[in-house]
Amino acid sequence: MLRRRKRFRRTGFSVNDTPDSSVYGEATLIGCERGTADPVEIITEFRNEGLAVQPVRSDMVFGAEHMMAAYMHATRAFARGKNSSDDIMTEFLMYAACETQITRAIERMKVTSQSGMVLLIAPAMKREPLERMLSRLGLKRDDSLLDVTEGKLDNAAMLGVNGDVSVTDAVIERIAMLDIMKK
């Protein structure tokens, strides 16, 4: 199998392109319709399997690049000892929300009863075990929830994004600026 690298323009972050498009480097990123499982149950179930997971509101996700840039910055913050939280998924949540305060990041990105959710799972999972886990939790996979849609554009302002540039690029730029604000 030929492996290619995909490089994100603004961050310089690159990942392997794989046949399963939901696997990015060290993490898996998927969209799910809101099922009967609540986020705490989802986190507990994945933790029991030795995995970390962070559910976030799908209407606050502006593409897979947004989530993976947030994850890359969170892992880099831990590697450099510049993390603001004790948990990698909480750090990821802060970057995804473009927020330096944990409580505000949680409030901005928490899954509501009306929203679908996006799950960031680390380390990366293969498709079959992931599908079994989702089935056990009563979740239906829907990766279209990662896409930027017209309905999500109003939410971009909550992340401090506006203007004529690509929403995804602008959000990634805001994520990078958090590193500067944390110094």
N, C-alpha and C positions, 0 to 999 in steps of 0.2 A: 504494500500500500504506500503510495506516495504521500508524504506529509508536507504540507505547506504551512507557512507562517502567515498569520493575519496581523497587520500592524494598525493600531488606531492612530489616526493623524495627530490629534492634539496631545495625547499623553505619551506616545512612543511605546506604549504597552503592546506586547505582541503575544499571541497565543497560537497553539497548533490548531489548524483547521482539521476537524475529524469528521467521519461519516455521521456521527450523532451530533448535530449542530447545537445541542444543549450543553455539551461539555466544553468548558473553557479552562484550559490550564488545569488548575487544581480543584476546580469547583464545577458543579452542575447547576444550571439555571433553567427553571421551567415555570410556565404559567399554569394555574389551576383555577377552575371554577370553584366558587365558594361551596363547599360541601357541608356536611353535618359536623365535621371535626372542628374544634376551636383551635386557635393558634397554639395555646399551651399544650393541648393534646398532641398536636403535630410535632412540636419541639421535643416533648417527652418521648414519643415513639421513635423519632430519629436518634435521640440521645441514647436510648436503649440499644440501638444498633451500632453505637460507637461513632455516630455522625453528628456534626453540628449543622443546624438549619436555622434560617431566619426568614419567616414569612413577612412580606411587605404588601401594602396596598397596590394593586395593579394599576390604579388610575394615577399613581405617583411614579410610575416607571416609564422612562422615556427611552426605551430601547435596551437591548442586551448590553450594548457598550456602556450605558449609564451604570448598570449594576456591576459589570465587571471592572470598570474603572474604580468604583467605590470599593470593591473587594480588593483590588490590587493596592490601592492606597492604604487600606486597613492592614493588610498583611505587611506592607512596607513599614508602616508606623510601628507595628510590633517588632519587626526585625531591627529597626533602628532605636527601639526603646522610647519612642515618642508617642505611644498610644495614650489615649485619655481614659480608656476603660480597661477593665481586667479581662474582658471577653472579646474574642475576635468578631463575633457576630454583632455585638453591641457597637463595636468600633465601625464595622461595615455599615450598620444602620445610620450612624452619625454621618458618615461620608455620603451615603445614598440620599440622606435628607438635606445635605449641604448645611449641616448644623453642628455647632461646637458643643451644644448642651444636650446631654443624654435625654433628659425628660422632654425637651422640645422635639428631638429627633423621633422619639417613640410616639409622641402625640401626632406628629406629621405623617408617619409611615405605618402606623398600626392598622391592621386589617379590621375592617368594619363589617357588619352584617350585610351591607349593600354592595361591598366591593368584591371583586375577584382577588386572587393573590398570586404573587410571584414568590417562588421559593429559591433561595440560594442554599445549596447543600455542599458541605465540604467534609471530607475530601470528595472528589468526583465519584459518581455512581454509574454503573453500567445500566443499560436500558431495562433489562428484564427484572433485576431486583428492585429497581425504582418503580416500575409499573406494579409489581406485587405490593410494595409498601403503599403506594397511592390507593390501590384497590382496598387494602385493609383499612385505610383511613376514610374511605368513601369520597375520595377526591378524583375529579376528572381532569386530565391534562388538557390544557388549551394554551399553547405557546403563542397564539395571536395576542394574548394579554400583554406580551412584551412590546408589541408594536406601538409606535406613536400614532395616535388617532386625533381627529379633530376635537373630540370630547375631552381629551387630556390636556389640550393646550392651555386652557384656563388655569389648570393646576400648576403649570410651569412658573407662574408668578409667585407661588408659595415657596419656590426654591430660589427666588431672586432672579429669574430668567425672563427677559423680554427682548424685543427687537426683531430684526430681520434675519438673524442667523439661524442655522439649524438648532432646534431645541435640544437635541441630543448633544451636539457639540458645545452649546452654551452650558448645559448641566455639567458636562465633563470638565469644562473650564472652571466652574464654581467648585467642583470637588477638588481640583488641583489647588485652588486658592485657599482651601481649608488648611493645607499644609503650611502655607505662609502665615495664616492667622494663628496657628497653634504654636509658632516659634516664640 
